[in-house]
Amino acid sequence: MLSACQTARGEPSDIELGIGHAFVLAGSRSVIGTSREIPDSLARAVSEHLHRSAAGDAAQALQEALLAIAHAHPTADWA
């Protein structure tokens, strides 16, 4: 998990890669990042849910985290 804003932005090109692309090219099986800025409190909540998750893969853990946050904080910009 890349804990900084906009770590999943950008398109892979011959000239420049985003940090998420670099992790995938280096062999990471999955990378979780953001495509825009998010509040620190929301990033913390997602991180805490992900680290407590018993899910077998990153996609399932992220889905569970986002659903839990959406349920607990329906007015938050969790999407």
C-alpha positions as CSV (number, residue, x, y, z in Angstrom):
1,M,0.0,0.0,0.0
2,L,1.4,3.4,-1.1
3,S,0.4,5.8,1.7
4,A,0.6,9.1,-0.2
5,C,-1.8,11.1,-2.3
6,Q,-1.9,10.5,-6.1
7,T,0.3,7.4,-6.0
8,A,-1.8,5.6,-8.6
9,R,-1.9,8.5,-11.1
10,G,-0.4,8.7,-14.4
11,E,0.0,6.5,-17.5
12,P,2.9,4.3,-18.1
13,S,5.1,5.6,-20.8
14,D,8.6,5.1,-22.1
15,I,9.7,8.3,-20.4
16,E,8.1,8.3,-17.0
17,L,6.4,5.8,-14.7
18,G,4.4,6.5,-11.6
19,I,5.5,5.0,-8.3
20,G,2.7,2.4,-8.5
21,H,3.9,1.2,-11.9
22,A,7.4,0.9,-10.6
23,F,6.3,-1.4,-7.8
24,V,4.4,-3.6,-10.3
25,L,7.4,-3.7,-12.6
26,A,9.7,-4.6,-9.6
27,G,7.5,-7.7,-8.9
28,S,4.8,-6.6,-6.5
29,R,1.7,-8.8,-6.9
30,S,-0.6,-5.9,-6.1
31,V,-0.4,-2.2,-5.4
32,I,-2.9,0.0,-3.6
33,G,-2.7,3.7,-4.2
34,T,-4.8,6.8,-4.7
35,S,-5.6,8.7,-7.9
36,R,-6.3,11.9,-6.1
37,E,-5.8,13.7,-2.8
38,I,-7.7,12.3,0.2
39,P,-8.0,13.6,3.8
40,D,-5.4,12.2,6.2
41,S,-8.2,10.9,8.5
42,L,-9.7,8.9,5.7
43,A,-6.3,7.5,4.6
44,R,-5.7,6.5,8.2
45,A,-9.0,4.7,8.4
46,V,-8.4,2.8,5.2
47,S,-4.9,1.8,6.3
48,E,-6.2,0.6,9.7
49,H,-8.9,-1.5,8.1
50,L,-6.4,-3.0,5.5
51,H,-3.9,-3.9,8.2
52,R,-6.6,-5.6,10.4
53,S,-8.1,-7.4,7.4
54,A,-8.0,-11.2,7.3
55,A,-8.8,-11.1,3.5
56,G,-6.6,-13.3,1.3
57,D,-5.8,-10.7,-1.3
58,A,-5.4,-6.9,-1.6
59,A,-8.5,-6.3,-3.7
60,Q,-10.8,-8.1,-1.2
61,A,-9.2,-6.3,1.8
62,L,-9.6,-2.9,0.1
63,Q,-13.2,-3.7,-0.7
64,E,-13.9,-4.6,2.9
65,A,-12.2,-1.5,4.1
66,L,-14.1,0.8,1.8
67,L,-17.5,-0.8,2.7
68,A,-16.7,-0.5,6.4
69,I,-15.8,3.2,6.1
70,A,-18.8,3.9,3.9
71,H,-21.1,2.3,6.5
72,A,-19.4,4.0,9.5
73,H,-19.0,7.4,7.8
74,P,-21.7,7.8,5.1
75,T,-20.9,11.5,4.4
76,A,-17.1,10.9,4.0
77,D,-15.5,11.1,0.6
78,W,-14.5,7.4,0.8
79,A,-15.0,6.7,-3.0
